[in-house]
Amino acid sequence: MNRRKNILLQTAPDFLNLLSDPTMFSNREMSRLFGVHFLNAMAKEADEENKIAKVRRTGGHSQSSRRP
């Protein structure tokens, strides 16, 4: 339950009340909401955000593409 709460805190804090009633979702629904596919999608999105932030920090230019 704590993992799900932490995920919602980071992604959609307005929906924390969905976790207040443990009978609201079946185990299968919880697995679909917070399972492997969801976590993989979150990891992919975080990786993309990190790449974008890295490009912004370098001013949009890659170090290896600069000519002497």
GURO-222524 format. One record per atom (N, C-alpha, C, O): atom name; chain; x, y, z. Coordinates in nm, 3 decimals. Atoms other than C-alpha are relative to their C-alpha. Example, Ala and Ser with C-alpha at 12.3 -4.5 7.8 and 13.67 -1.06 7.14 Angstrom:
BEGIN
name / chain / px / py / pz
N / A / 0.089 / -0.119 / 0.000;
CA / A / 1.230 / -0.450 / 0.780;
C / A / 0.090 / 0.120 / 0.000;
O / A / 0.194 / 0.118 / 0.066;
N / A / -0.082 / -0.119 / -0.006;
CA / A / 1.367 / -0.106 / 0.714;
C / A / -0.077 / 0.109 / 0.073;
O / A / -0.026 / 0.220 / 0.090;
This chain:
BEGIN
name / chain / px / py / pz
N / A / 0.083 / -0.119 / 0.000;
CA / A / 0.000 / 0.000 / 0.000;
C / A / 0.087 / 0.125 / 0.000;
O / A / 0.052 / 0.224 / -0.064;
N / A / -0.087 / -0.117 / -0.005;
CA / A / 0.286 / 0.241 / 0.075;
C / A / 0.058 / 0.033 / -0.136;
O / A / 0.073 / 0.150 / -0.172;
N / A / -0.055 / -0.023 / 0.134;
CA / A / 0.433 / 0.193 / -0.272;
C / A / -0.103 / 0.069 / -0.087;
O / A / -0.071 / 0.165 / -0.158;
N / A / 0.106 / -0.061 / 0.080;
CA / A / 0.101 / 0.277 / -0.433;
C / A / -0.023 / 0.145 / 0.043;
O / A / -0.042 / 0.233 / -0.041;
N / A / 0.019 / -0.136 / -0.051;
CA / A / 0.062 / 0.580 / -0.209;
C / A / 0.112 / 0.092 / -0.048;
O / A / 0.087 / 0.205 / -0.090;
N / A / -0.114 / -0.080 / 0.045;
CA / A / 0.410 / 0.704 / -0.297;
C / A / -0.009 / 0.030 / -0.149;
O / A / 0.024 / 0.140 / -0.193;
N / A / 0.016 / -0.022 / 0.144;
CA / A / 0.339 / 0.658 / -0.668;
C / A / -0.102 / 0.110 / -0.024;
O / A / -0.079 / 0.200 / -0.104;
N / A / 0.103 / -0.102 / 0.019;
CA / A / 0.020 / 0.861 / -0.642;
C / A / 0.045 / 0.137 / 0.050;
O / A / 0.011 / 0.239 / -0.009;
N / A / -0.051 / -0.129 / -0.050;
CA / A / 0.191 / 1.128 / -0.433;
C / A / 0.084 / 0.070 / -0.105;
O / A / 0.078 / 0.193 / -0.118;
N / A / -0.088 / -0.058 / 0.101;
CA / A / 0.440 / 1.179 / -0.715;
C / A / -0.071 / 0.031 / -0.131;
O / A / -0.037 / 0.126 / -0.201;
N / A / 0.062 / -0.013 / 0.132;
CA / A / 0.206 / 1.142 / -1.012;
C / A / -0.135 / 0.070 / 0.000;
O / A / -0.165 / 0.147 / -0.091;
N / A / 0.135 / -0.056 / -0.002;
CA / A / -0.145 / 1.243 / -0.908;
C / A / -0.050 / 0.013 / 0.144;
O / A / -0.138 / -0.063 / 0.185;
N / A / 0.036 / -0.011 / -0.142;
CA / A / -0.177 / 1.361 / -0.546;
C / A / -0.148 / 0.026 / 0.025;
O / A / -0.198 / -0.005 / 0.134;
N / A / 0.143 / -0.025 / -0.017;
CA / A / -0.539 / 1.466 / -0.601;
C / A / -0.081 / -0.129 / 0.010;
O / A / -0.196 / -0.127 / 0.053;
N / A / 0.071 / 0.127 / 0.001;
CA / A / -0.632 / 1.098 / -0.632;
C / A / 0.038 / -0.093 / 0.114;
O / A / 0.007 / -0.212 / 0.110;
N / A / -0.038 / 0.083 / -0.115;
CA / A / -0.489 / 0.974 / -0.302;
C / A / -0.121 / -0.064 / 0.068;
O / A / -0.110 / -0.172 / 0.125;
N / A / 0.119 / 0.055 / -0.063;
CA / A / -0.843 / 0.921 / -0.177;
C / A / -0.042 / -0.133 / -0.061;
O / A / -0.116 / -0.208 / 0.002;
N / A / 0.031 / 0.129 / 0.061;
CA / A / -0.871 / 0.627 / -0.419;
C / A / 0.057 / -0.117 / 0.080;
O / A / 0.006 / -0.229 / 0.072;
N / A / -0.062 / 0.106 / -0.078;
CA / A / -0.647 / 0.431 / -0.184;
C / A / -0.058 / -0.012 / 0.140;
O / A / -0.021 / -0.102 / 0.215;
N / A / 0.053 / 0.001 / -0.137;
CA / A / -0.848 / 0.507 / 0.129;
C / A / -0.086 / -0.123 / 0.029;
O / A / -0.093 / -0.167 / 0.143;
N / A / 0.085 / 0.118 / -0.018;
CA / A / -1.085 / 0.212 / 0.075;
C / A / 0.064 / -0.118 / -0.072;
O / A / 0.063 / -0.123 / -0.195;
N / A / -0.069 / 0.113 / 0.064;
CA / A / -0.896 / -0.115 / 0.013;
C / A / -0.091 / -0.090 / -0.083;
O / A / -0.042 / -0.170 / -0.163;
N / A / 0.091 / 0.084 / 0.078;
CA / A / -1.209 / -0.278 / -0.129;
C / A / -0.046 / 0.068 / -0.129;
O / A / -0.125 / 0.011 / -0.204;
N / A / 0.042 / -0.075 / 0.119;
CA / A / -1.249 / -0.014 / -0.402;
C / A / 0.045 / -0.070 / -0.129;
O / A / -0.028 / -0.069 / -0.228;
N / A / -0.053 / 0.067 / 0.118;
CA / A / -1.032 / -0.211 / -0.647;
C / A / 0.036 / -0.143 / 0.035;
O / A / 0.081 / -0.173 / 0.145;
N / A / -0.041 / 0.139 / -0.019;
CA / A / -0.976 / -0.583 / -0.689;
C / A / 0.153 / -0.008 / -0.013;
O / A / 0.217 / 0.088 / -0.056;
N / A / -0.145 / 0.019 / 0.014;
CA / A / -0.622 / -0.723 / -0.679;
C / A / 0.042 / 0.013 / -0.146;
O / A / 0.148 / 0.068 / -0.176;
N / A / -0.031 / -0.008 / 0.143;
CA / A / -0.632 / -0.752 / -1.057;
C / A / 0.001 / 0.146 / -0.047;
O / A / 0.089 / 0.187 / -0.123;
N / A / 0.005 / -0.141 / 0.037;
CA / A / -0.733 / -0.388 / -1.096;
C / A / 0.119 / 0.076 / 0.058;
O / A / 0.177 / 0.161 / -0.010;
N / A / -0.117 / -0.065 / -0.061;
CA / A / -0.461 / -0.278 / -0.854;
C / A / 0.127 / -0.034 / -0.077;
O / A / 0.214 / 0.050 / -0.096;
N / A / -0.116 / 0.041 / 0.079;
CA / A / -0.210 / -0.478 / -1.053;
C / A / 0.007 / 0.076 / -0.131;
O / A / 0.115 / 0.115 / -0.176;
N / A / 0.003 / -0.076 / 0.126;
CA / A / -0.321 / -0.307 / -1.371;
C / A / 0.033 / 0.146 / 0.022;
O / A / 0.100 / 0.208 / -0.061;
N / A / -0.024 / -0.141 / -0.028;
CA / A / -0.310 / 0.036 / -1.211;
C / A / 0.145 / 0.028 / 0.040;
O / A / 0.202 / 0.130 / 0.003;
N / A / -0.134 / -0.025 / -0.056;
CA / A / 0.027 / -0.003 / -1.038;
C / A / 0.097 / -0.113 / -0.031;
O / A / 0.197 / -0.130 / 0.039;
N / A / -0.082 / 0.116 / 0.033;
CA / A / 0.179 / -0.308 / -1.205;
C / A / 0.122 / 0.034 / -0.084;
O / A / 0.163 / 0.149 / -0.096;
N / A / -0.125 / -0.010 / 0.076;
CA / A / 0.481 / -0.368 / -1.423;
C / A / -0.011 / 0.097 / -0.118;
O / A / 0.080 / 0.177 / -0.142;
N / A / 0.014 / -0.087 / 0.117;
CA / A / 0.346 / -0.190 / -1.731;
C / A / -0.002 / 0.147 / 0.041;
O / A / 0.059 / 0.232 / -0.024;
N / A / 0.006 / -0.137 / -0.049;
CA / A / 0.268 / 0.123 / -1.532;
C / A / 0.138 / 0.048 / 0.045;
O / A / 0.181 / 0.158 / 0.011;
N / A / -0.132 / -0.039 / -0.049;
CA / A / 0.607 / 0.125 / -1.361;
C / A / 0.100 / 0.014 / -0.114;
O / A / 0.185 / 0.103 / -0.111;
N / A / -0.089 / -0.014 / 0.116;
CA / A / 0.787 / 0.066 / -1.692;
C / A / -0.028 / 0.130 / -0.075;
O / A / 0.066 / 0.197 / -0.119;
N / A / 0.034 / -0.126 / 0.066;
CA / A / 0.598 / 0.358 / -1.847;
C / A / 0.051 / 0.119 / 0.079;
O / A / 0.100 / 0.216 / 0.021;
N / A / -0.052 / -0.109 / -0.083;
CA / A / 0.691 / 0.579 / -1.552;
C / A / 0.152 / 0.011 / -0.012;
O / A / 0.206 / 0.121 / -0.019;
N / A / -0.146 / 0.000 / 0.013;
CA / A / 1.057 / 0.476 / -1.579;
C / A / 0.041 / 0.058 / -0.136;
O / A / 0.138 / 0.133 / -0.144;
N / A / -0.030 / -0.053 / 0.132;
CA / A / 1.055 / 0.551 / -1.953;
C / A / -0.019 / 0.151 / -0.004;
O / A / 0.063 / 0.224 / -0.059;
N / A / 0.026 / -0.143 / -0.003;
CA / A / 0.901 / 0.892 / -1.894;
C / A / 0.106 / 0.075 / 0.079;
O / A / 0.150 / 0.182 / 0.038;
N / A / -0.105 / -0.063 / -0.081;
CA / A / 1.153 / 0.974 / -1.621;
C / A / 0.130 / 0.006 / -0.077;
O / A / 0.202 / 0.105 / -0.070;
N / A / -0.122 / 0.002 / 0.081;
CA / A / 1.437 / 0.872 / -1.853;
C / A / -0.005 / 0.108 / -0.108;
O / A / 0.094 / 0.177 / -0.132;
N / A / 0.015 / -0.103 / 0.102;
CA / A / 1.302 / 1.096 / -2.127;
C / A / 0.012 / 0.140 / 0.059;
O / A / 0.074 / 0.228 / -0.001;
N / A / -0.011 / -0.130 / -0.066;
CA / A / 1.267 / 1.387 / -1.885;
C / A / 0.145 / 0.031 / 0.036;
O / A / 0.188 / 0.146 / 0.024;
N / A / -0.141 / -0.020 / -0.032;
CA / A / 1.627 / 1.337 / -1.773;
C / A / 0.080 / 0.036 / -0.124;
O / A / 0.169 / 0.122 / -0.118;
N / A / -0.070 / -0.031 / 0.125;
CA / A / 1.747 / 1.340 / -2.134;
C / A / -0.029 / 0.143 / -0.044;
O / A / 0.061 / 0.214 / -0.088;
N / A / 0.037 / -0.137 / 0.037;
CA / A / 1.555 / 1.662 / -2.203;
C / A / 0.071 / 0.100 / 0.091;
O / A / 0.121 / 0.202 / 0.044;
N / A / -0.067 / -0.089 / -0.094;
CA / A / 1.697 / 1.823 / -1.889;
C / A / 0.149 / 0.009 / -0.032;
O / A / 0.209 / 0.116 / -0.021;
N / A / -0.142 / 0.002 / 0.034;
CA / A / 2.047 / 1.719 / -1.994;
C / A / 0.027 / 0.086 / -0.124;
O / A / 0.125 / 0.159 / -0.129;
N / A / -0.014 / -0.082 / 0.121;
CA / A / 2.000 / 1.878 / -2.339;
C / A / -0.013 / 0.147 / 0.035;
O / A / 0.062 / 0.230 / -0.017;
N / A / 0.017 / -0.140 / -0.041;
CA / A / 1.875 / 2.198 / -2.176;
C / A / 0.126 / 0.053 / 0.069;
O / A / 0.167 / 0.167 / 0.046;
N / A / -0.121 / -0.044 / -0.072;
CA / A / 2.181 / 2.211 / -1.949;
C / A / 0.116 / 0.026 / -0.094;
O / A / 0.198 / 0.114 / -0.068;
N / A / -0.111 / -0.019 / 0.095;
CA / A / 2.416 / 2.180 / -2.247;
C / A / -0.035 / 0.101 / -0.108;
O / A / 0.043 / 0.122 / -0.201;
N / A / 0.039 / -0.101 / 0.098;
CA / A / 2.228 / 2.444 / -2.442;
C / A / -0.046 / -0.058 / -0.131;
O / A / -0.047 / 0.010 / -0.234;
N / A / 0.051 / 0.063 / 0.121;
CA / A / 2.092 / 2.196 / -2.692;
C / A / 0.108 / -0.060 / -0.088;
O / A / 0.078 / -0.113 / -0.195;
N / A / -0.111 / 0.053 / 0.079;
CA / A / 2.435 / 2.091 / -2.817;
C / A / 0.067 / -0.115 / 0.074;
O / A / 0.091 / -0.108 / 0.194;
N / A / -0.070 / 0.113 / -0.058;
CA / A / 2.600 / 1.759 / -2.757;
C / A / 0.149 / 0.031 / 0.002;
O / A / 0.201 / 0.094 / -0.090;
N / A / -0.145 / -0.024 / -0.012;
CA / A / 2.961 / 1.770 / -2.639;
C / A / 0.075 / -0.066 / -0.116;
O / A / 0.173 / -0.011 / -0.166;
N / A / -0.073 / 0.072 / 0.103;
CA / A / 3.062 / 1.512 / -2.901;
C / A / -0.019 / 0.060 / -0.140;
O / A / 0.057 / 0.029 / -0.231;
N / A / 0.025 / -0.055 / 0.133;
CA / A / 2.917 / 1.711 / -3.191;
C / A / 0.071 / 0.132 / -0.025;
O / A / 0.063 / 0.186 / -0.135;
N / A / -0.073 / -0.126 / 0.018;
CA / A / 3.128 / 2.021 / -3.136;
C / A / 0.125 / -0.021 / -0.080;
O / A / 0.197 / -0.119 / -0.061;
N / A / -0.122 / 0.009 / 0.083;
CA / A / 3.402 / 2.084 / -3.388;
C / A / 0.108 / 0.088 / 0.061;
O / A / 0.078 / 0.195 / 0.115;
N / A / -0.110 / -0.081 / -0.056;
CA / A / 3.744 / 2.208 / -3.280;
C / A / 0.028 / 0.124 / -0.080;
O / A / 0.118 / 0.201 / -0.045;
